Every structure is written in structure tokens, then in C-alpha cells.
Amino acid sequence: MEGIRIDLRKSRYKNFVQLYLYCYYVAGTVGLTSVPVLGIAPHSQATTESVYNAALALGIAHQLTHILRDFGEDARRGRVYLPQDLLAQAGLSDYYIFAGEVTIYFGNFLQNQIWRARTFFHLAQNGVTELSQACRWPVWASLLLYRQILVQIQSSLYRALL
């Protein structure tokens, strides 16, 4: 519910810390609440904490991927989920997002955000193997499909810059 409240109040995020909190509330909590439902494999050697951390990372990775996939649509609604400080460091502003201008600077910025999402997927993958065997496949499928979305975003970016 807090994620929905944030969405209603906020249309910009000053930095990644703020964006991370938003991602935590709208998607990380889904990962966390899924662990008891899916179950940890009976013979898992992993700590419960590490499995929950991986589930949280998967939720964050999914939400970051949503943000990267949907930034154009979000901009048309007046929302920018990309951290303002990182945009500024890249020499960008909301103008580039709203105008739909794909420059080399914007390309480099997106590459860094894709890398960040991939890092969260990497943190998540070890936890998937610790889930009960009967429930692993759907979680693996979501991880692999969302990673593929990042590949598609990257491919589209390269085509736009050529």
C-alpha cells in the first residue's frame, strides 16, 4: 500500500535511494512475501536471510526493468522514475525524457541503469535455486524473461543511436 501512496504523491525521485525505497514498496515486498508461499527447499544450505535477500533483489530488479521499459509511457503521464541526480550527472534533464531525444549521453545513462538492474538479477539468482523444487520454475522463468527485456531495451537503444 505504501508503494501506491508514493505513486500518488510523487512523480520524480531525487536519487537512487528514493527510487530504491519506491521499488522496495511496490515490488520488493512481493518478493519477500512470496518466500513463505513458495517455500525454501528442505535440503537448502542457504540461510533464510539470504533467500529473503535474493527475493527482495528479484523484486527490485523487476521494478527497475519496468521503469526502463516504460520510461516513455511514464513521461507522457508526467512521471520520471529515473533518478534526477544521475540524469544531471549524465548531463541530462527531464527535457530529454519528455522530448524523447535519444542522444549518446542518454544512451550511456540507460546503459548504467541496465547494468544496475542486471546486478539485482545477479543477486537474485542464487536464491532461486534455494526455493522448493516444485516452485522454482516460475521464478526462474520470470528472472530469465525480465533479463531478456533488458536485452531488448539495450538492442532498441543501439538501433536508436545508429
N, C-alpha and C positions, 0 to 999 in steps of 0.2 A: 504494500500500500504506500509505503514511503516513496518508492520509485515513481508511482503515479502522481503523488503530491508534488514531487520535484519537477516532473514533466509539466505540470500545470502552472508552476511558478517561474520556471527558469527556461530560457531559450539560448543561453550561452554558458560556457564553462571556462573560467579564467585559466585553469591549468589542469594537468592530468590528475592531480589529487582529487579535485572536484569531480572530474569525469569518472574516475575510478569509483568514487562513492556512489555516483548515479548508477554505474554498471553493476556495482555490488547489489544495490537495492532492486534493480529491475531484472537482473539475470543471475548474479552470483548466488542469491538466496534460493533460486530454483535449483541450482546445482547442489547446494547444501541440503535442501530438503529432500532431494532425490536419493541421497545415500541410504537413509534408513529404509526407503521403499525398495530400492534395488538390492540392497544388502551387500555386505562385504563377503568375499569368498571365505569359506570356513578354514581353509588352509593358508590364508594370506599371512605373510610375514611382515606386511606393512603395518605401520602404526595407524590407528584410527584417525589421528590428526592428519597424517599425510594423505589419506584417502579423501578426507574432507577438504584439505587444501587443494588437491587436484580437482575436485568437483567445483570448488569456487573458481579456480583458474579456468575451467572449461566454460562456466557461465560468463565470466569476464571476456574470454576470447570470442564467444558467440556474440556478445553485445558489441564489442569493438568491430567485429566483422559487419554486423548490421549497420553500424554507424558509417563505415567506409562504403558499404554497398549503397546506402540510401542517402548520402550527403546531399545529392542534387535535389531529391524529392523533399528532404528536410528543409533545404534552403528555400524552396518555393513556398514553404509554410512558415518562413521567417525564423527557422531554428538552425543553429550551428552547433553541432555536438563536438566539433574539433576544438581542442584546447587553444584558447586565444593567445596565450603566451608562446606556444610553439608555432602558431601561424606567424606571429610577429617576428620570432627568431628566424623564420624562413623568409622574411621579407614580404609576407602576405597579410591580407586582412580579409574581412568578410566580403569585401567587394569582389574578390576573385571567386569566392564561392557563389555569390548571388549572380555574378555575370557569367558563370560557367566557363571562365577562362582557364584553359589548361596550359600552363607555362612550365618550363623546366623547373622553376622554383616550386611550383605546386606539385609537380611530379616527384621531386626529391622529398617534399614534405609527406606525400602519400606513401612513398616507399618506406619512410621511417615508421609511419603508423602501421603499415602492413607488417613490418618487422616486429613491432610491439605485439600485435595480435598473434603472430606466429610464436612468439616467445611464450605467451599464455597457453597456446595449444600444446607446446612442448612440455610445459609444466603439468598439463592435464593428462598427457598420455600415459604416464606410469600409473596413475590412479585407476585408469580404466581396466587395466589388467588385474587389479585387486578386487574388482566388483564380482559378485556372484556370477558364475559362468552363464547361467540362464539369462542374465540381464546385460551382459557385456555388449552383445552385437548392436543393439540400437544406439548405445552410447558411442561405440566405435564409429558407427555409420554417421552419426551427427558430427563427430570430430572430423572425419575424413571429408564429408560433404562441405562443411564450413571452411575447411582448409582449401578446398577446391574453389570456393567462392573467392578467396583471396587470390588464387592463381588467375581467375577470370578478371578480377579488378586490375591486377597487375598487367595482364595482357591488353585490356582495354586502355589502360594508361599509356602503354608503349605505343599502341596504334594512334592514340590521340596526339602524342608528341612527335610522331613521324611526319 
